[in-house]
Amino acid sequence: MSVLIFIDQADGQIKKSAHEVLSYGAAVAKQLNTTAEALVLGTVSDDLSTLGKYGVSKVHHATNDVFNHIDAQLFTKVIAEVAVNNNASVIVYSQNHTGKAIAGRLSAKLKAGLVSGAVALPDTSNGFVVKKSVFSAKAYANVSVNSAIKIITVNPNSFSVVTGNGVAEVNTINITDANPSVKVTAVNKVSGEISLTEAEIVVSGGRGLKGPENWGIVEDLAKTLHAATACSRPVADTNWRPHHEHVGQTGIQIAPNLYIAIGISGAIQHLAGVNRSKVIVVINKDPEAPFFKAADYGIVGDAFEVVPQLTAEIKKLKGIA
Ligand SMILES: Cc1cc2nc3c(=O)[nH]c(=O)nc-3n(C[C@H](O)[C@H](O)[C@H](O)COP(=O)(O)OP(=O)(O)OC[C@H]3O[C@@H](n4cnc5c(N)ncnc54)[C@H](O)[C@@H]3O)c2cc1C
């Protein structure tokens, strides 16, 4: 019996979000009195033995370069094989794009009960019960899993990263029948931007900014804070900003440490994508804007006055000219 943690890499580097699932999986293993092992797919430049510091004793590394592109069918096949070969009773990974694409397939393949979007460690005092968020994080459900193999996908930013002094053994595996059913012929990446899903700070703008020509104040604040930029749906729908910045129920769901919402009313569909942020700061000229109810800090004021002043003060604090 073991806990297998599947972790993502991008461009050969382990994603920061992986540290959280590693820590979570290691804590589950501790609860079950067993070992935690990780699985990495594709070409990686990072030293995988260092992942031991998050509590895993072994890292299985399938090095075939075909895994450098996400292929949910192929990933499912390999994760299932490694899980069965290593007698994994719990499989853990992140509730991100890849995790969501794999979850249903892996659950069906292994006949494993799946808890998607876990926000806490399992309660093993009476069975195996996992707390997950439901209805766009408006409520929680405690889900009891009774299958022999259990799958947990962890909501980003739900669990603290825990580090120690461990060093992991790296087990390199070559999958001989890694035949993808789809072939990636080209990848066009947006370059020079901070990934919205990985960003610790996100600065987001809404219709209150009046037009795309005014986004300079959002970008300047984002640059000063080393943050990603986001926007509300109507802003993307009217092509003020690209669609990959749209957050909310029908856009990307994020959970940064800090979310700064500028000129966004705080409609329920917008909140559905951002209300798991650790700290929310709202800047809006309307004191009755619904977003203030979800905010940790609020500034009632005109964005065109407040944001440049805020940026200037942060620059001063950071010693940026
Ligand atoms: C099925 C469905 C799905 C949806 N999915 C999403 C989604 O995923 N994401 C999403 O964002 N929306 C979504 N929506 C739309 C959502 O309901 C809202 O219409 C939208 O979020 C409003 O965007 P907004 O806050 O930018 O604009 P508005 O509602 O127009 O709000 C603009 C805000 O800016 C403030 N403001 C104006 N001028 C200034 C100023 N100078 N300084 C400071 N503040 C100012 C105003 O007081 C106001 O609060 C969805 C709607 C539906 C029906």
The ligand as a Gaussian input file, in Angstrom:
#p B3LYP/6-31G(d) Opt

LIG

0 1
 C      -24.221000      32.226000     -17.327000
 C      -23.349000      33.389000     -17.014000
 C      -21.999000      33.171000     -16.807000
 C      -21.151000      34.252000     -16.510000
 N      -19.824000      33.998000     -16.290000
 C      -19.034000      35.033000     -15.912000
 C      -17.661000      34.812000     -15.623000
 O      -17.137000      33.681000     -15.732000
 N      -16.909000      35.862000     -15.226000
 C      -17.430000      37.131000     -15.111000
 O      -16.674000      38.047000     -14.751000
 N      -18.718000      37.355000     -15.398000
 C      -19.528000      36.357000     -15.812000
 N      -20.831000      36.607000     -16.122000
 C      -21.256000      38.027000     -16.173000
 C      -21.600000      38.580000     -14.796000
 O      -22.947000      38.288000     -14.472000
 C      -21.420000      40.107000     -14.793000
 O      -22.230000      40.677000     -15.804000
 C      -19.979000      40.558000     -15.013000
 O      -19.128000      39.895000     -14.103000
 C      -19.863000      42.052000     -14.787000
 O      -18.605000      42.481000     -15.156000
 P      -17.982000      43.783000     -14.528000
 O      -18.042000      43.700000     -13.053000
 O      -16.676000      44.017000     -15.178000
 O      -18.959000      44.931000     -15.083000
 P      -20.129000      45.741000     -14.351000
 O      -21.137000      44.849000     -13.748000
 O      -20.590000      46.732000     -15.365000
 O      -19.408000      46.479000     -13.137000
 C      -18.508000      47.532000     -13.315000
 C      -18.135000      48.012000     -11.930000
 O      -17.166000      49.023000     -12.057000
 C      -17.449000      50.047000     -11.103000
 N      -16.857000      51.262000     -11.633000
 C      -17.291000      52.030000     -12.673000
 N      -16.448000      53.062000     -12.866000
 C      -15.470000      52.956000     -11.931000
 C      -14.332000      53.724000     -11.631000
 N      -13.989000      54.815000     -12.343000
 N      -13.562000      53.327000     -10.597000
 C      -13.865000      52.238000      -9.853000
 N      -14.964000      51.469000     -10.102000
 C      -15.750000      51.836000     -11.133000
 C      -18.955000      50.076000     -11.006000
 O      -19.372000      50.627000      -9.775000
 C      -19.309000      48.605000     -11.133000
 O      -19.377000      47.979000      -9.870000
 C      -21.680000      35.559000     -16.425000
 C      -23.059000      35.755000     -16.616000
 C      -23.876000      34.686000     -16.911000
 C      -25.339000      34.938000     -17.102000

